């Protein structure tokens, strides 16, 4: 039983006892007063009757007539006259008349009517003794009426006292409820503070809870900052802050194989010509400033273009991966022109050459780098600030108009047989299924192949169809989960979060199938958490009552940049393939993963790994505390029952 309920029951019992006690005391006092009045009345009536009888000079008939008249008034239960020798000369008795007081009240509160007596005489001659006893039914009626009035008055007082007690209890319970809400929010990974009440004891409780929340918030922020620093140390170049070669190659490989990655893009390689000679000519400090200037010239692309990433491959080579098709030529030319204006001001002879190639999803990272290296070698032979382009890769997408793309996507969505969910398992250390990743694929052309999101998602974003597509994927996942009882995960586009009605529509779909909703997980990319954190948190709040789980995918690169990660209310987070790739052979990457897992577990967030490709990486990931994993190697395993 809750503390508030116990307090309420205690107050109710106190008021009830006070009510009953007050009624009992008032009734007992009134009864004693009535008994006293009856005794005095009987004595006075006996004295008055004896005086009247004494005036009859001993005439028995007149005396009997006078006593009969007195008895017939109806207020007496008994009237008697005894002679001096004790003989009963006159006696009248009446039964107990029914009154307004109920029988149970009469039995519980008896009233004794003590008879009154007086001597009857004729001068100095004693004639006898008269006895008068009044009826008590009238006294019971008066007592019952008085008790009812007292009970009504006490009931009103009790109601007022109960109302006042309820107000006081509610005033006390609000800070307690807030303390409970704070504790529950901490369990869910949210940090909220409460206003301090005026009650001193509860004020100390609220102050202590707020202090705890602030301390946990600062600790989480410090851990997130440390994690971001560790990521830069492990995967970054010390001088420029760009990704080092190994991490850039992992990023490139992951982007080429990702289901929802860009279908086409470009790779630009930039080389500082004769770096060793420049280093001898200008010195390390000047050369470092030149390299830093080149990195700063590349950085705006990564800051302003979603999906763009940079790297310093070695001392003289830089790389820029672009997520959009058809822009690599223009970008390479623009970079060459900009650096041709800047680098000569840093030192005579400072120059770069650039090689660029178009890429598309499905290519191997080694194939892309080989083609780009060949273009870079040709540019280096051509001289300073030369730009060379590699061949256009086979299998690139045909250029279609936006209207045609929209029409094809809408036609595919309109026909159920042209929409399909893929299924990739996420397993724990015991090879038990945590959920099935279910990316959506569309058959854009009748009888054609089912295309991954990498092919049609950019056009769906431009056509504002992502909300409709995500809802369709959720409906398919709900239907499948309802059919076979297996948990499934649906990816949501960051563009869908911007739609103010999207969260409400998703919640309605989940409420419509409450049993299947508990088997559904919804996740968004890390970039959405960074750029639309408030929308992300609101979506999490909308989904939590439905029983669906909520998480972030492709995480790790900008994890430390997510504002108030501890307040997002996440159930899980998936580390990107570029973050965990090679972890089995690189202790520094393993340290970063282990630190990330420790931070997220401290926030009550499960951690999964994406893109696990071999047993060595998988074994190290389990050692780091990963809760689950997915990827080519995981998909080849047999799922345990």
PECOR-V932495 format. One line per field, one symbol per residue. ss: DSSP state (A for helix, B for strand, O for the rest). phi: phi as a letter, one per 40 degrees, with the letter a starting at -180 (. if undefined). psi: psi as a letter, one per 40 degrees, with the letter a starting at -180 (. if undefined). Layout:
ss->???
phi->???
psi->???
This chain:
ss->OOAAAAAAAAAAAAAAAAAAAAAAAAAAAAAAAAAAAAAAAAAAAAAAAAAAAAOOOOOAAAAAAAAAAAAOOOOBBBBBBBOOOOOBBBBBBOOOOOOOOOAAAAAAOOOOOOOBBBBBBBOOBBBBBBBBBBOOAAAAAAAAAAAAAAAAAAAAAAAAAAAAAAAAAAAAAAAAAAAAAAAAAAAOOOOOOOOOOOOAAAAAAAAAAAAAAAAAAAAAAAAAAAAAAAAAAAABOOOOOOBOAAAAAAAAAAAAAOOOOOOBBBBBBBBBOOAAAAAAAAOAAAAAAAAAAAAAAAAAAAAAOOOOBBBBOOOOBBBBBBOOOOOAAAAAAAAAAAAAAAAAAOOOOOOBBBBBBBBBOOOOAAAAAAAAAAAAAAAAAAOOOOBBBOOOOOOOOOOOOAAAAAAAAAAAAAOAAABBBOOBBBBOOOOBBBBBBOOBBBBOOOOOOBBOAAAAAAAAAAOOOAAAAAAAAAAAAAAAAAAAOOOBBBBOOAAAAOOOOAAAAAAAAAAAOAAAAOOBBBBBBAAAAAAOAAAAAAAAAAAAOOOOBBBBBBBOOOAAAOOOAAAOOOOBBBBOAAAAOOOOOOAAAAAAAAAAAAAAAAOOOBBBBOOOOOAAAAAAAAAOOOOBBOOAAAAOOOOBO
phi->.cccccccccccccccccccccccccccccccccccccccccccccccccccccccfgcccccccccccccccgcbcabbbbcccgcccaabbbccccbcccccccccbcbcbccbbacbabgcccbibbbbbccbcccccccccccccccccccccccccccccccccccccdccccccccccccccgbbbbbcccccdccccccccccccccccccccccccccccccccccbbccccgcccccccccccccccbccbcccbaabbbbbccfcccccccbgcccccccccccccccddcccbbcgcababcadbbbbbbbcbcgbccccccccccccccccdccicgcabbbbbacbadhcccccccccccccccccccchdfcbbbcccccgccccbccccdcccccccccbccbbaccbbcbbcccgcccabcbccbbccbdgccccccdcbcdcccccfbccccccccccccccccccbgccbbbcbcdccccccccccccccccccbccccccbbbabcccccccbcccccccccccdccgccbabbfchcbdccccfdcbcgccaabccdccccgccbbcccccccccccccccccgbcbbbbgcbaccccccccccgdcaaahdccccccccc
psi->hiddddddddddddddddddddddddddddddddddddddddddddddddddddeefehddddddddddddedeeidhhihiideehhdhhhiiihihadhiddddddgihhhhihiihhigbehhdahihhhiiedddddddddddddddddddddddddddddddddddddddddddddddddddeeihiiiihidhdddddddddddddddddddddddddddddddddddeihdddeiiiddddddddddddehdeihdiaihhhhhhhfdddddddeiddddddddddddddddddddehhehiiihdadehiihhheiieedddddddddddddddddeeihehiiihhiiiiiheiidddddddddddddddddeahfihiiiihiieiiihiiddddddddddddehdeehihihhihiadefihdihhgihiigdhheaihhidddeddddddefeddddddddddddddddddeehiihhhhidddddhdedddddddddddgddddeehhhiiiddddddfdddddddddddddeeiihahifiddfdeehhfdeeefidihhhidddehedeehddddddddddddddddefhihihifheidddddddddeehdiiiiddddeihhi.
